[in-house]
Amino acid sequence: SRLQRNTFDGVGKRGTTMAAIVRTVGDKLMGTAARLYQNALGSQLAQYGLRYEDLLNEEEKEVKEALSLADPDVLTARNRRLKRAIDLSYKKKSLQDYAPDMELDLFKKEIYADIEKIRARDNEYAQLNAHKGA
């Protein structure tokens, strides 16, 4: 009957509730894993005085364009952090050895918003011109 089919095929109320439960548990697990990863990554970044955005690949088209549009002070600070990190790595030292009280904003986003806008623009352009490729 129709009632039996809806209860067992995942379309009925039970299926929807079960999917919501699985989604909620999955979201909580991913949130926990993300926090653990962020803490581990943060301690590694702090060791060299880097920010997460400093790890972005400059050869990616969107990152390259966002860096070309960025404020010169942002680029100067990024280059200095990268050079300092290379120097600390070569010397096998940590930033805490030289500046133990330095305040670090490891996950500050200075160019990420521009990268997202560039990706959205490129996706829109691709969708608008999708008919030309077919």
PADO-626398 format. One record per residue: residue number from 1; y negated, z, x of N, C-alpha, C, O, CB in turn. Coordinates in steps of 0.2 Angstrom, whole numbers. Atoms other than C-alpha are relative to their C-alpha. Glycine has a CB too. Layout:
+-----+-------+-------+-------+-------+-------+-------+-------+-------+-------+-------+-------+-------+-------+-------+-------+
| num |  n.c2 |  n.c3 |  n.c1 | ca.c2 | ca.c3 | ca.c1 |  c.c2 |  c.c3 |  c.c1 |  o.c2 |  o.c3 |  o.c1 | cb.c2 | cb.c3 | cb.c1 |
+-----+-------+-------+-------+-------+-------+-------+-------+-------+-------+-------+-------+-------+-------+-------+-------+
| NUM |     Y |     Z |     X |     Y |     Z |     X |     Y |     Z |     X |     Y |     Z |     X |     Y |     Z |     X |
...
+-----+-------+-------+-------+-------+-------+-------+-------+-------+-------+-------+-------+-------+-------+-------+-------+
//
This chain:
+-----+-------+-------+-------+-------+-------+-------+-------+-------+-------+-------+-------+-------+-------+-------+-------+
| num |  n.c2 |  n.c3 |  n.c1 | ca.c2 | ca.c3 | ca.c1 |  c.c2 |  c.c3 |  c.c1 |  o.c2 |  o.c3 |  o.c1 | cb.c2 | cb.c3 | cb.c1 |
+-----+-------+-------+-------+-------+-------+-------+-------+-------+-------+-------+-------+-------+-------+-------+-------+
|   1 |     6 |     0 |     4 |     0 |     0 |     0 |    -6 |     0 |     4 |    -6 |     1 |    10 |     0 |     6 |    -5 |
|   2 |     6 |     1 |    -4 |   -18 |    -2 |     5 |    -2 |     7 |     3 |    -5 |     7 |     9 |    -6 |    -2 |    -5 |
|   3 |     2 |    -6 |    -3 |   -21 |    17 |     8 |     4 |     2 |     6 |     2 |     4 |    11 |     2 |     6 |    -6 |
|   4 |    -4 |    -1 |    -6 |    -6 |    18 |    20 |    -2 |    -4 |     5 |    -2 |    -2 |    11 |     7 |    -1 |    -2 |
|   5 |     2 |     5 |    -5 |   -12 |     3 |    29 |    -6 |     2 |     4 |    -7 |     2 |    10 |    -1 |    -7 |    -2 |
|   6 |     6 |    -2 |    -3 |   -29 |    10 |    32 |     1 |     6 |     4 |    -3 |     7 |     9 |    -5 |     1 |    -6 |
|   7 |    -1 |    -6 |    -4 |   -23 |    27 |    38 |     3 |    -1 |     6 |     2 |     3 |    11 |     4 |     5 |    -4 |
|   8 |    -3 |     1 |    -6 |   -12 |    20 |    51 |    -2 |    -5 |     5 |     0 |    -6 |    10 |     8 |    -1 |    -2 |
|   9 |     2 |     5 |    -5 |   -20 |     5 |    58 |    -7 |     1 |     3 |    -9 |    -3 |     7 |    -1 |    -7 |    -5 |
|  10 |     6 |    -2 |    -4 |   -35 |    14 |    65 |    -7 |    -2 |    -4 |   -12 |     0 |    -1 |     0 |    -3 |     7 |
|  11 |     7 |     2 |     4 |   -48 |     7 |    52 |    -2 |     5 |    -5 |    -8 |     6 |    -6 |     1 |    -7 |    -4 |
|  12 |     1 |    -6 |     5 |   -46 |    22 |    40 |    -4 |     5 |     3 |    -6 |     5 |     9 |     6 |     2 |    -3 |
|  13 |     4 |    -6 |    -3 |   -55 |    39 |    42 |     4 |     3 |     6 |     0 |     5 |    10 |     0 |     5 |    -6 |
|  14 |    -4 |    -4 |    -6 |   -41 |    46 |    54 |    -2 |    -4 |     6 |    -3 |    -1 |    11 |     7 |     0 |    -2 |
|  15 |     1 |     4 |    -6 |   -43 |    31 |    66 |    -7 |     1 |     2 |    -8 |     1 |     8 |     1 |    -7 |    -2 |
|  16 |     7 |     0 |    -2 |   -62 |    32 |    66 |    -1 |     7 |     3 |    -5 |     8 |     8 |    -5 |    -1 |    -6 |
|  17 |     0 |    -7 |    -3 |   -61 |    51 |    69 |     3 |     1 |     6 |     0 |     4 |    11 |     3 |     5 |    -5 |
|  18 |    -3 |     0 |    -7 |   -49 |    49 |    83 |    -4 |    -3 |     5 |    -4 |    -1 |    11 |     8 |    -2 |    -1 |
|  19 |     4 |     4 |    -5 |   -59 |    36 |    91 |    -6 |     4 |     2 |    -8 |     4 |     8 |    -2 |    -7 |    -3 |
|  20 |     5 |    -4 |    -2 |   -74 |    48 |    90 |     1 |     5 |     5 |    -2 |     7 |     9 |    -4 |     2 |    -7 |
|  21 |    -2 |    -6 |    -5 |   -65 |    62 |    98 |     2 |    -3 |     7 |     0 |     1 |    12 |     7 |     3 |    -3 |
|  22 |    -2 |     3 |    -7 |   -58 |    51 |   112 |    -7 |    -2 |     3 |    -7 |    -1 |     9 |     5 |    -6 |    -1 |
|  23 |     7 |     2 |    -3 |   -76 |    44 |   115 |    -4 |     6 |     2 |    -6 |     6 |     8 |    -4 |    -4 |    -5 |
|  24 |     3 |    -6 |    -2 |   -83 |    62 |   115 |     3 |     3 |     7 |    -1 |     5 |    11 |     0 |     5 |    -5 |
|  25 |    -3 |    -3 |    -5 |   -70 |    68 |   127 |    -1 |    -4 |     7 |    -2 |    -2 |    12 |     8 |     1 |    -1 |
|  26 |     1 |     4 |    -5 |   -72 |    53 |   138 |    -7 |     1 |     3 |    -8 |     0 |     9 |     1 |    -7 |    -2 |
|  27 |     7 |    -1 |    -3 |   -91 |    55 |   139 |    -1 |     7 |     4 |    -4 |     7 |     9 |    -5 |     0 |    -6 |
|  28 |     1 |    -6 |    -4 |   -89 |    73 |   144 |     3 |     0 |     7 |     1 |     2 |    12 |     3 |     6 |    -4 |
|  29 |    -3 |     0 |    -7 |   -77 |    69 |   158 |    -4 |    -5 |     4 |    -5 |    -3 |    10 |     7 |    -4 |    -1 |
|  30 |     4 |     4 |    -4 |   -88 |    55 |   164 |    -6 |     4 |     2 |    -9 |     3 |     8 |    -2 |    -7 |    -4 |
|  31 |     6 |    -3 |    -2 |  -103 |    66 |   164 |     2 |     5 |     5 |    -2 |     6 |    10 |    -3 |     4 |    -6 |
|  32 |    -2 |    -5 |    -5 |   -94 |    80 |   174 |     2 |    -4 |     6 |    -1 |    -2 |    12 |     7 |     3 |    -2 |
|  33 |    -2 |     3 |    -6 |   -87 |    67 |   186 |    -7 |    -3 |     3 |    -8 |    -3 |     9 |     4 |    -6 |    -1 |
|  34 |     6 |     3 |    -3 |  -105 |    59 |   188 |    -4 |     6 |     3 |    -7 |     5 |     9 |    -4 |    -3 |    -6 |
|  35 |     3 |    -6 |    -3 |  -112 |    77 |   191 |     3 |     1 |     7 |    -1 |     3 |    12 |    -1 |     6 |    -4 |
|  36 |    -4 |    -2 |    -7 |   -99 |    80 |   205 |    -2 |    -5 |     5 |    -3 |    -3 |    11 |     7 |     0 |    -1 |
|  37 |     1 |     5 |    -5 |  -102 |    63 |   213 |    -7 |     1 |     2 |    -9 |     0 |     8 |     1 |    -7 |    -4 |
|  38 |     7 |     0 |    -2 |  -121 |    65 |   212 |    -1 |     6 |     5 |    -5 |     5 |    10 |    -4 |     1 |    -6 |
|  39 |     1 |    -5 |    -5 |  -120 |    82 |   221 |     3 |    -1 |     7 |     0 |     0 |    12 |     4 |     7 |    -3 |
|  40 |    -3 |     2 |    -6 |  -108 |    75 |   234 |    -5 |    -5 |     4 |    -6 |    -4 |    10 |     7 |    -2 |    -1 |
|  41 |     4 |     5 |    -3 |  -119 |    60 |   237 |    -7 |     3 |     2 |   -10 |     2 |     7 |    -1 |    -5 |    -5 |
|  42 |     6 |    -3 |    -2 |  -135 |    71 |   237 |     0 |     4 |     6 |    -4 |     4 |    10 |    -2 |     5 |    -6 |
|  43 |     0 |    -4 |    -6 |  -129 |    82 |   251 |     1 |    -5 |     6 |    -2 |    -3 |    11 |     6 |     5 |     0 |
|  44 |     0 |     5 |    -5 |  -125 |    67 |   261 |    -7 |    -3 |     2 |    -9 |    -4 |     7 |     5 |    -6 |    -1 |
|  45 |     7 |     3 |    -1 |  -142 |    59 |   258 |    -5 |     5 |     3 |    -9 |     3 |     7 |    -3 |    -2 |    -7 |
|  46 |     5 |    -5 |    -3 |  -151 |    76 |   262 |     1 |     1 |     7 |    -3 |     2 |    11 |     1 |     6 |    -4 |
|  47 |    -1 |     0 |    -7 |  -142 |    76 |   279 |    -4 |    -4 |     4 |    -6 |    -3 |    10 |     8 |    -1 |     1 |
|  48 |     3 |     5 |    -4 |  -151 |    61 |   284 |    -7 |    -1 |    -3 |   -11 |    -5 |     0 |     3 |    -7 |     0 |
|  49 |     7 |     1 |     3 |  -167 |    62 |   273 |    -1 |    -6 |    -4 |    -7 |    -9 |    -4 |    -5 |     1 |     6 |
|  50 |     0 |     6 |     4 |  -163 |    47 |   263 |    -1 |     1 |    -8 |     1 |     7 |   -10 |     6 |    -4 |     1 |
|  51 |    -1 |     0 |     8 |  -165 |    43 |   244 |     5 |    -5 |    -2 |     7 |    -9 |     2 |    -7 |    -2 |    -3 |
|  52 |    -5 |     4 |     3 |  -153 |    35 |   233 |    -2 |    -8 |     1 |     2 |   -12 |     2 |     2 |     2 |    -7 |
|  53 |     3 |     7 |     0 |  -164 |    19 |   232 |     0 |    -3 |     7 |     0 |    -9 |     7 |    -7 |     0 |    -3 |
|  54 |     0 |     3 |    -7 |  -164 |    17 |   251 |     7 |    -3 |     1 |     8 |    -7 |     6 |    -1 |     6 |     5 |
|  55 |    -7 |     3 |    -2 |  -145 |    13 |   250 |     1 |    -7 |    -4 |     6 |   -10 |    -3 |     5 |     5 |    -3 |
|  56 |    -1 |     6 |     4 |  -148 |    -2 |   238 |    -1 |    -6 |     5 |    -4 |    -6 |    10 |    -6 |    -1 |    -5 |
|  57 |     0 |     6 |    -5 |  -144 |   -19 |   247 |    -6 |    -4 |    -1 |    -7 |    -7 |    -6 |     7 |    -4 |    -2 |
|  58 |     6 |     4 |     0 |  -160 |   -28 |   251 |     2 |    -7 |    -1 |    -3 |   -11 |    -2 |    -4 |     1 |     7 |
|  59 |    -2 |     7 |     0 |  -150 |   -45 |   251 |     1 |    -2 |    -7 |     1 |    -8 |    -9 |     6 |    -1 |     4 |
|  60 |     0 |     2 |     7 |  -148 |   -44 |   232 |    -6 |    -3 |    -2 |   -12 |     0 |    -1 |     3 |     6 |    -4 |
|  61 |     6 |     3 |     3 |  -160 |   -55 |   223 |    -5 |     4 |    -3 |   -11 |     4 |    -2 |     2 |    -6 |    -4 |
|  62 |     5 |    -5 |     4 |  -167 |   -42 |   211 |    -3 |     5 |     5 |    -9 |     7 |     4 |     4 |     3 |    -5 |
|  63 |     3 |    -5 |    -5 |  -169 |   -29 |   225 |    -5 |    -3 |     4 |   -10 |     0 |     6 |     6 |     3 |     4 |
|  64 |     4 |     3 |    -4 |  -177 |   -41 |   236 |    -7 |    -2 |    -3 |   -12 |     0 |     0 |     3 |    -7 |     3 |
|  65 |     7 |     1 |     4 |  -190 |   -46 |   223 |    -3 |     6 |    -2 |    -9 |     6 |    -1 |     2 |    -4 |    -7 |
|  66 |     3 |    -7 |     1 |  -193 |   -28 |   218 |    -3 |     3 |     6 |    -9 |     5 |     5 |     5 |     5 |    -3 |
|  67 |     4 |    -2 |    -6 |  -197 |   -24 |   236 |    -6 |    -4 |     1 |   -11 |    -1 |     4 |     5 |     0 |     6 |
|  68 |     5 |     4 |    -1 |  -208 |   -38 |   237 |    -6 |     2 |    -4 |   -12 |     1 |    -3 |     1 |    -8 |     0 |
|  69 |     5 |    -2 |     5 |  -218 |   -32 |   222 |    -2 |     7 |     1 |    -7 |    10 |    -2 |     3 |    -1 |    -7 |
|  70 |     2 |    -7 |     0 |  -218 |   -14 |   227 |    -6 |     2 |     4 |    -9 |    -2 |     8 |     6 |     4 |     4 |
|  71 |     6 |    -2 |    -4 |  -233 |    -4 |   234 |     2 |     0 |     7 |     7 |     2 |     9 |    -2 |     7 |    -3 |
|  72 |    -1 |     0 |    -8 |  -235 |    -5 |   253 |     2 |     7 |     2 |     6 |     8 |     7 |    -6 |    -2 |     3 |
|  73 |    -2 |    -7 |    -2 |  -234 |    14 |   254 |     7 |     1 |    -2 |    10 |     5 |     2 |    -4 |     5 |    -4 |
|  74 |    -7 |    -1 |     2 |  -217 |    14 |   245 |     4 |    -4 |     6 |     9 |    -1 |     8 |     2 |    -3 |    -7 |
|  75 |    -4 |     3 |    -5 |  -211 |     1 |   258 |     0 |     3 |     7 |     5 |     4 |    10 |    -2 |    -7 |     1 |
|  76 |     1 |    -3 |    -7 |  -218 |    10 |   273 |     4 |     7 |     0 |     8 |     8 |     5 |    -7 |     2 |     1 |
|  77 |    -4 |    -7 |     0 |  -210 |    27 |   267 |     8 |    -2 |     0 |    11 |     2 |     4 |    -1 |     4 |    -6 |
|  78 |    -7 |     2 |     0 |  -193 |    18 |   264 |     2 |    -2 |     7 |     7 |     0 |    10 |     1 |    -6 |    -5 |
|  79 |    -2 |     2 |    -6 |  -193 |    10 |   281 |     0 |     6 |     5 |     4 |     6 |    10 |    -5 |    -5 |     3 |
|  80 |     0 |    -6 |    -5 |  -198 |    27 |   290 |     6 |     4 |    -2 |     9 |     6 |     3 |    -6 |     4 |    -2 |
|  81 |    -6 |    -3 |     2 |  -184 |    35 |   280 |     7 |    -3 |     3 |    11 |     1 |     6 |     1 |     1 |    -7 |
|  82 |    -6 |     3 |    -3 |  -171 |    22 |   286 |     0 |     1 |     7 |     5 |     2 |    10 |     0 |    -7 |    -2 |
|  83 |     0 |    -1 |    -7 |  -177 |    23 |   304 |     2 |     7 |     2 |     6 |     8 |     7 |    -7 |    -2 |     3 |
|  84 |    -2 |    -7 |    -2 |  -176 |    42 |   304 |     7 |     1 |    -1 |    10 |     4 |     3 |    -4 |     4 |    -5 |
|  85 |    -8 |    -1 |     1 |  -158 |    41 |   297 |     4 |    -3 |     5 |     9 |     0 |     7 |     1 |    -3 |    -7 |
|  86 |    -3 |     3 |    -6 |  -153 |    29 |   310 |     0 |     4 |     6 |     5 |     5 |    10 |    -3 |    -7 |     1 |
|  87 |     1 |    -4 |    -6 |  -160 |    40 |   324 |     4 |     6 |    -1 |     7 |     8 |     4 |    -8 |     2 |     0 |
|  88 |    -4 |    -6 |     1 |  -152 |    56 |   316 |     7 |    -2 |     1 |    11 |     2 |     4 |    -2 |     3 |    -6 |
|  89 |    -7 |     2 |    -1 |  -135 |    47 |   315 |     2 |    -1 |     7 |     7 |     1 |     9 |     1 |    -6 |    -4 |
|  90 |    -2 |     1 |    -7 |  -136 |    41 |   333 |     0 |     6 |     4 |     4 |     7 |     8 |    -6 |    -5 |     3 |
|  91 |     1 |    -6 |    -4 |  -141 |    58 |   339 |     6 |     5 |    -3 |     6 |    11 |     0 |    -6 |     3 |     0 |
|  92 |    -5 |    -4 |     3 |  -127 |    66 |   328 |    -3 |     7 |    -2 |    -1 |    12 |    -1 |     6 |     1 |     4 |
|  93 |     4 |    -6 |     3 |  -140 |    78 |   320 |    -1 |    -1 |    -7 |     0 |    -6 |   -10 |    -7 |     0 |     4 |
|  94 |     2 |    -1 |     7 |  -145 |    83 |   303 |    -8 |     1 |    -1 |   -11 |     4 |     4 |     4 |     5 |    -4 |
|  95 |     7 |    -1 |     1 |  -163 |    82 |   296 |    -1 |     8 |     0 |    -7 |    10 |     2 |    -2 |    -3 |    -7 |
|  96 |     1 |    -7 |     0 |  -161 |   101 |   293 |    -1 |     3 |     6 |    -4 |     9 |     7 |     6 |     3 |    -4 |
|  97 |     1 |    -3 |    -7 |  -160 |   104 |   312 |    -7 |    -1 |     2 |   -10 |     4 |     6 |     4 |    -4 |     5 |
|  98 |     7 |     1 |    -2 |  -178 |    97 |   313 |    -5 |     3 |    -5 |   -10 |     5 |    -3 |    -1 |    -7 |     1 |
|  99 |     5 |    -2 |     6 |  -186 |   101 |   296 |     4 |     4 |    -5 |     5 |     1 |   -10 |    -4 |    -6 |    -3 |
| 100 |    -4 |    -3 |     5 |  -176 |   114 |   287 |    -3 |     2 |    -7 |     0 |     3 |   -12 |     2 |     7 |     3 |
| 101 |     4 |    -2 |     6 |  -190 |   118 |   274 |    -2 |    -7 |    -3 |    -6 |    -6 |    -8 |    -5 |     4 |     2 |
| 102 |     3 |     7 |     3 |  -193 |    99 |   270 |     3 |    -1 |    -7 |     9 |     0 |    -9 |     2 |    -6 |     4 |
| 103 |    -2 |     1 |     7 |  -193 |    96 |   251 |     2 |    -8 |     0 |    -2 |   -12 |     1 |    -6 |     1 |    -5 |
| 104 |    -2 |     7 |     1 |  -183 |    80 |   247 |     1 |    -1 |    -7 |     4 |     3 |   -11 |     7 |    -1 |     4 |
| 105 |    -1 |     2 |     6 |  -183 |    71 |   231 |     5 |    -6 |     0 |     4 |   -12 |     0 |    -6 |    -3 |    -4 |
| 106 |    -5 |     5 |    -2 |  -166 |    62 |   233 |     1 |    -6 |    -5 |     3 |   -11 |    -3 |     6 |     4 |     1 |
| 107 |    -1 |     5 |     5 |  -165 |    53 |   217 |    -6 |    -3 |    -4 |    -6 |    -5 |   -10 |     5 |     3 |    -6 |
| 108 |     6 |     3 |     3 |  -183 |    48 |   214 |     0 |    -8 |     0 |     3 |   -11 |     4 |    -6 |     2 |     5 |
| 109 |     0 |     7 |     1 |  -185 |    31 |   207 |    -6 |    -3 |     0 |   -11 |    -2 |    -4 |     3 |    -2 |    -8 |
| 110 |     7 |     4 |    -1 |  -199 |    20 |   213 |     1 |    -7 |    -1 |    -4 |   -10 |    -3 |    -2 |     2 |     8 |
| 111 |    -1 |     7 |     1 |  -192 |     3 |   212 |     5 |    -2 |    -5 |     6 |    -8 |    -7 |     2 |    -4 |     7 |
| 112 |    -6 |     2 |     5 |  -177 |     4 |   200 |    -3 |    -2 |    -6 |     1 |    -7 |    -9 |     4 |     7 |    -1 |
| 113 |     3 |     3 |     6 |  -188 |     1 |   185 |    -2 |    -7 |     1 |     0 |   -11 |    -4 |    -6 |     4 |    -2 |
| 114 |     2 |     7 |    -2 |  -194 |   -15 |   193 |     7 |    -4 |     0 |     7 |   -10 |    -2 |    -4 |    -1 |     6 |
| 115 |    -6 |     3 |    -1 |  -176 |   -20 |   197 |     3 |    -1 |    -7 |     6 |    -7 |    -9 |     5 |     4 |     4 |
| 116 |    -2 |     1 |     6 |  -171 |   -17 |   179 |    -3 |    -5 |    -4 |     0 |    -9 |    -8 |     0 |     7 |    -4 |
| 117 |     4 |     5 |     3 |  -185 |   -28 |   172 |     2 |    -7 |     3 |     2 |   -11 |    -1 |    -8 |     2 |     1 |
| 118 |    -2 |     7 |    -3 |  -180 |   -42 |   184 |     6 |    -2 |    -3 |     7 |    -8 |    -4 |     0 |     1 |     8 |
| 119 |    -7 |     2 |     3 |  -162 |   -41 |   178 |    -1 |    -2 |    -7 |     3 |    -7 |    -9 |     5 |     6 |     1 |
| 120 |     0 |     1 |     7 |  -167 |   -41 |   160 |    -4 |    -7 |    -1 |    -2 |   -11 |    -5 |    -5 |     5 |    -4 |
| 121 |     3 |     7 |     1 |  -179 |   -56 |   163 |     5 |    -6 |     2 |     5 |   -11 |    -1 |    -6 |     0 |     5 |
| 122 |    -5 |     5 |    -2 |  -165 |   -66 |   172 |     5 |    -1 |    -5 |     7 |    -6 |    -6 |     3 |     2 |     7 |
| 123 |    -5 |     1 |     5 |  -153 |   -62 |   159 |    -2 |    -4 |    -6 |     1 |    -8 |    -9 |     3 |     7 |    -3 |
| 124 |     3 |     4 |     6 |  -165 |   -68 |   145 |    -1 |    -7 |     2 |     1 |   -11 |    -2 |    -7 |     3 |    -1 |
| 125 |     1 |     7 |    -2 |  -168 |   -84 |   155 |     7 |    -3 |     0 |     7 |    -9 |    -2 |    -3 |     0 |     8 |
| 126 |    -7 |     3 |     0 |  -149 |   -87 |   157 |     2 |    -1 |    -7 |     5 |    -6 |    -9 |     5 |     5 |     3 |
| 127 |    -2 |     1 |     7 |  -147 |   -84 |   138 |    -4 |    -6 |    -3 |    -1 |   -10 |    -7 |    -1 |     6 |    -4 |
| 128 |     4 |     6 |     3 |  -161 |   -96 |   134 |     2 |    -7 |     2 |     1 |   -12 |    -1 |    -7 |     1 |     1 |
| 129 |    -2 |     6 |    -3 |  -154 |  -109 |   145 |     7 |    -1 |     0 |    10 |    -6 |     4 |    -3 |    -1 |     7 |
| 130 |    -7 |     1 |     0 |  -136 |  -107 |   141 |     2 |    -7 |    -3 |     8 |    -9 |    -1 |     3 |     6 |    -4 |
| 131 |    -2 |     7 |     3 |  -135 |  -123 |   131 |    -1 |    -6 |     5 |     3 |   -11 |     4 |    -5 |    -1 |    -6 |
| 132 |     0 |     5 |    -5 |  -140 |  -133 |   146 |     6 |    -1 |     4 |     8 |    -7 |     7 |    -6 |     1 |     4 |
| 133 |    -6 |     0 |    -5 |  -124 |  -129 |   156 |     6 |    -3 |    -4 |    11 |    -5 |    -1 |     1 |     7 |     2 |
| 134 |    -6 |     2 |     3 |  -112 |  -134 |   142 |     0 |    -7 |    -1 |     5 |   -10 |    -5 |     0 |     4 |    -7 |
+-----+-------+-------+-------+-------+-------+-------+-------+-------+-------+-------+-------+-------+-------+-------+-------+
//
